[in-house]
């Protein structure tokens, strides 16, 4: 798994990559958060919610998928956002 055991370092870097000028980088960052976002929901969820506004549909799709996983247990925050996405 990408970044296994190094989430405290990798997660912030991936969140930063969600702001990259290249949509491919943003999309891959969202997908990578799927693997290591658990345990870091406090910073991952807000970043993914912001990624739902991305101009690229692949980035938005990746953000939805990851929110479905890392947002488990945080339905009060995630569900309304996904309904309105």
Z-matrix of the N, CA and C atoms (Angstrom, degrees):
N
C 1 1.454
C 2 1.524 1 109.86
N 3 1.295 2 114.36 1 144.01
C 4 1.456 3 120.44 2 178.70
C 5 1.516 4 109.67 3 -64.41
N 6 1.313 5 117.27 4 125.43
C 7 1.457 6 121.66 5 173.03
C 8 1.508 7 115.75 6 70.37
N 9 1.340 8 117.97 7 12.27
C 10 1.461 9 120.09 8 -177.87
C 11 1.521 10 110.33 9 -54.60
N 12 1.315 11 116.43 10 127.92
C 13 1.453 12 121.60 11 179.50
C 14 1.516 13 114.55 12 82.91
N 15 1.307 14 117.43 13 -3.40
C 16 1.462 15 121.25 14 -178.15
C 17 1.521 16 111.72 15 -127.62
N 18 1.320 17 116.04 16 29.90
C 19 1.459 18 121.07 17 -176.05
C 20 1.510 19 114.56 18 -57.06
N 21 1.332 20 117.11 19 -34.82
C 22 1.466 21 119.52 20 -178.73
C 23 1.523 22 112.27 21 -64.17
N 24 1.316 23 116.29 22 -23.90
C 25 1.465 24 121.05 23 178.51
C 26 1.532 25 110.54 24 -95.86
N 27 1.325 26 115.47 25 -45.22
C 28 1.457 27 121.05 26 -172.43
C 29 1.528 28 112.62 27 -73.48
N 30 1.336 29 117.48 28 -41.77
C 31 1.467 30 120.08 29 -176.53
C 32 1.531 31 112.00 30 -58.28
N 33 1.331 32 119.83 31 -49.57
C 34 1.474 33 118.10 32 177.92
C 35 1.533 34 112.92 33 -60.66
N 36 1.329 35 117.10 34 -34.94
C 37 1.469 36 119.90 35 178.14
C 38 1.529 37 110.72 36 -66.24
N 39 1.334 38 116.94 37 -39.99
C 40 1.464 39 120.27 38 178.28
C 41 1.523 40 111.37 39 -68.32
N 42 1.314 41 116.49 40 -38.51
C 43 1.468 42 119.72 41 176.98
C 44 1.523 43 109.91 42 -62.62
N 45 1.309 44 116.71 43 -40.69
C 46 1.462 45 120.53 44 176.18
C 47 1.532 46 110.59 45 -63.60
N 48 1.332 47 116.45 46 -37.33
C 49 1.466 48 120.65 47 179.25
C 50 1.528 49 112.16 48 -66.89
N 51 1.330 50 117.67 49 -21.50
C 52 1.468 51 120.58 50 175.80
C 53 1.528 52 111.57 51 -64.81
N 54 1.333 53 116.98 52 -12.81
C 55 1.469 54 122.22 53 179.86
C 56 1.531 55 112.03 54 -104.62
N 57 1.333 56 116.97 55 4.51
C 58 1.460 57 121.31 56 -177.88
C 59 1.531 58 110.53 57 -61.02
N 60 1.314 59 116.50 58 152.38
C 61 1.467 60 120.25 59 179.79
C 62 1.531 61 112.22 60 -71.92
N 63 1.326 62 117.47 61 -20.06
C 64 1.467 63 122.61 62 -179.33
C 65 1.533 64 109.61 63 -92.19
N 66 1.324 65 116.84 64 119.75
C 67 1.467 66 120.74 65 -177.91
C 68 1.526 67 112.02 66 -63.47
N 69 1.333 68 117.84 67 -30.17
C 70 1.463 69 120.61 68 177.46
C 71 1.522 70 109.83 69 -63.08
N 72 1.326 71 117.50 70 -43.30
C 73 1.468 72 121.87 71 178.20
C 74 1.525 73 109.89 72 -62.88
N 75 1.334 74 117.02 73 -44.20
C 76 1.469 75 120.71 74 179.45
C 77 1.523 76 111.11 75 -61.44
N 78 1.325 77 116.74 76 -42.52
C 79 1.462 78 121.54 77 -179.93
C 80 1.526 79 111.22 78 -63.90
N 81 1.304 80 116.82 79 -45.68
C 82 1.470 81 120.95 80 179.86
C 83 1.526 82 111.30 81 -66.86
N 84 1.313 83 117.42 82 -34.42
C 85 1.467 84 120.38 83 177.15
C 86 1.519 85 110.44 84 -64.01
N 87 1.320 86 116.82 85 -43.40
C 88 1.470 87 120.56 86 178.08
C 89 1.522 88 110.26 87 -61.40
N 90 1.317 89 116.99 88 -44.26
C 91 1.466 90 120.55 89 -179.80
C 92 1.526 91 111.39 90 -65.33
N 93 1.314 92 117.69 91 -38.01
C 94 1.466 93 120.59 92 178.91
C 95 1.526 94 111.15 93 -65.72
N 96 1.314 95 117.04 94 -33.37
C 97 1.464 96 120.21 95 177.77
C 98 1.520 97 111.52 96 -64.27
N 99 1.313 98 117.33 97 -22.39
C 100 1.468 99 121.40 98 176.65
C 101 1.531 100 110.17 99 -59.13
N 102 1.328 101 116.19 100 -38.97
C 103 1.462 102 121.28 101 -176.97
C 104 1.515 103 113.79 102 -77.72
N 105 1.322 104 117.43 103 -32.57
C 106 1.466 105 118.81 104 -171.70
C 107 1.518 106 114.37 105 -126.97
N 108 1.321 107 117.35 106 8.97
C 109 1.462 108 120.10 107 -177.08
C 110 1.511 109 115.00 108 -73.25
N 111 1.336 110 116.83 109 -24.75
C 112 1.460 111 119.31 110 179.32
C 113 1.524 112 109.78 111 -62.86
N 114 1.291 113 116.13 112 137.73
C 115 1.454 114 120.94 113 -177.27
C 116 1.516 115 112.72 114 91.55
N 117 1.317 116 115.58 115 -7.04
C 118 1.465 117 121.20 116 -179.51
C 119 1.524 118 110.50 117 -130.15
N 120 1.334 119 115.74 118 26.09
C 121 1.457 120 120.74 119 -174.57
C 122 1.520 121 113.41 120 -57.15
N 123 1.321 122 117.23 121 -31.11
C 124 1.467 123 119.92 122 -177.27
C 125 1.522 124 112.71 123 -60.61
N 126 1.319 125 117.63 124 -29.52
C 127 1.470 126 119.82 125 177.91
C 128 1.525 127 112.39 126 -107.11
N 129 1.337 128 117.02 127 -26.86
C 130 1.462 129 120.73 128 -177.73
C 131 1.528 130 111.61 129 -73.25
N 132 1.328 131 117.44 130 -45.12
C 133 1.465 132 120.18 131 -176.38
C 134 1.531 133 112.04 132 -59.72
N 135 1.333 134 119.94 133 -50.02
C 136 1.475 135 118.28 134 178.72
C 137 1.536 136 112.94 135 -60.65
N 138 1.330 137 116.99 136 -37.21
C 139 1.467 138 120.03 137 179.56
C 140 1.528 139 111.02 138 -66.00
N 141 1.328 140 116.54 139 -39.90
C 142 1.464 141 120.11 140 179.36
C 143 1.523 142 111.65 141 -71.40
N 144 1.312 143 116.74 142 -36.38
C 145 1.469 144 119.59 143 175.56
C 146 1.523 145 109.66 144 -59.83
N 147 1.312 146 116.09 145 -41.38
C 148 1.461 147 120.28 146 177.01
C 149 1.535 148 110.80 147 -65.38
N 150 1.338 149 116.97 148 -36.26
C 151 1.468 150 121.12 149 -179.99
C 152 1.528 151 112.08 150 -66.92
N 153 1.326 152 117.48 151 -19.47
C 154 1.467 153 120.34 152 176.76
C 155 1.525 154 111.78 153 -64.94
N 156 1.326 155 117.12 154 -16.01
C 157 1.468 156 122.52 155 179.38
C 158 1.531 157 111.91 156 -94.52
N 159 1.339 158 116.95 157 2.47
C 160 1.461 159 121.47 158 -176.63
C 161 1.530 160 110.75 159 -60.92
N 162 1.310 161 116.13 160 148.39
C 163 1.465 162 121.01 161 179.57
C 164 1.527 163 112.45 162 -71.95
N 165 1.329 164 117.53 163 -19.60
C 166 1.461 165 121.71 164 -176.96
C 167 1.533 166 110.78 165 -95.91
N 168 1.325 167 116.48 166 128.09
C 169 1.469 168 120.36 167 -176.96
C 170 1.527 169 112.70 168 -65.77
N 171 1.334 170 118.25 169 -30.99
C 172 1.468 171 120.26 170 178.54
C 173 1.521 172 110.83 171 -66.97
N 174 1.300 173 117.09 172 -37.14
C 175 1.469 174 120.89 173 177.61
C 176 1.524 175 109.23 174 -66.05
N 177 1.321 176 116.32 175 -44.98
C 178 1.471 177 120.11 176 179.34
C 179 1.524 178 111.25 177 -62.19
N 180 1.329 179 117.23 178 -43.43
C 181 1.472 180 120.76 179 178.43
C 182 1.525 181 111.14 180 -61.67
N 183 1.316 182 116.06 181 -43.36
C 184 1.465 183 119.79 182 178.32
C 185 1.513 184 111.56 183 -62.19
N 186 1.313 185 116.51 184 -40.93
C 187 1.465 186 120.84 185 179.45
C 188 1.523 187 111.05 186 -63.66
N 189 1.328 188 117.18 187 -41.21
C 190 1.473 189 121.06 188 178.41
C 191 1.525 190 110.11 189 -62.01
N 192 1.316 191 116.31 190 -45.91
C 193 1.468 192 120.52 191 -178.86
C 194 1.527 193 111.12 192 -61.07
N 195 1.307 194 116.43 193 -46.24
C 196 1.462 195 120.13 194 -178.10
C 197 1.525 196 110.74 195 -68.44
N 198 1.321 197 117.22 196 -39.38
C 199 1.468 198 119.72 197 176.97
C 200 1.522 199 111.15 198 -60.31
N 201 1.326 200 116.84 199 -34.72
C 202 1.455 201 120.37 200 177.28
C 203 1.515 202 112.62 201 -61.70
N 204 1.336 203 116.22 202 -31.66
C 205 1.467 204 120.42 203 -179.93
C 206 1.521 205 111.56 204 -88.74
N 207 1.314 206 116.97 205 -58.31
C 208 1.466 207 119.20 206 -174.26
C 209 1.519 208 112.23 207 -75.06
N 210 1.321 209 116.43 208 -15.96
C 211 1.458 210 120.04 209 179.63
C 212 1.512 211 113.93 210 -83.73
N 213 1.343 212 117.20 211 -4.82
C 214 1.466 213 120.22 212 178.26
C 215 1.527 214 108.63 213 -58.64
N 216 1.310 215 115.40 214 130.44
C 217 1.459 216 119.84 215 -176.67
C 218 1.515 217 112.84 216 89.97
N 219 1.316 218 116.19 217 -5.02
C 220 1.462 219 122.33 218 179.24
C 221 1.527 220 109.46 219 -126.33
N 222 1.321 221 115.05 220 33.78
C 223 1.457 222 121.02 221 -176.34
C 224 1.509 223 114.55 222 -58.21
N 225 1.331 224 116.65 223 -30.26
C 226 1.464 225 119.65 224 179.17
C 227 1.522 226 112.01 225 -62.25
N 228 1.321 227 116.28 226 -26.00
C 229 1.465 228 121.34 227 178.66
C 230 1.531 229 110.28 228 -95.61
N 231 1.323 230 116.07 229 -48.20
C 232 1.460 231 121.96 230 -169.66
C 233 1.529 232 113.46 231 -75.79
N 234 1.322 233 118.25 232 -43.82
C 235 1.470 234 120.60 233 -174.68
C 236 1.529 235 112.49 234 -59.07
N 237 1.335 236 119.93 235 -49.83
C 238 1.473 237 118.34 236 178.95
C 239 1.530 238 112.91 237 -59.81
N 240 1.322 239 116.50 238 -36.48
C 241 1.465 240 120.24 239 179.70
C 242 1.524 241 110.16 240 -65.99
N 243 1.334 242 117.03 241 -44.45
C 244 1.463 243 120.34 242 -179.30
C 245 1.524 244 111.70 243 -67.37
N 246 1.311 245 117.37 244 -36.17
C 247 1.467 246 120.43 245 177.70
C 248 1.525 247 110.59 246 -62.11
N 249 1.309 248 116.55 247 -37.33
C 250 1.465 249 121.17 248 -177.43
C 251 1.523 250 113.56 249 -90.72
N 252 1.330 251 117.60 250 -1.26
C 253 1.473 252 120.70 251 -177.34
C 254 1.516 253 111.26 252 -74.52
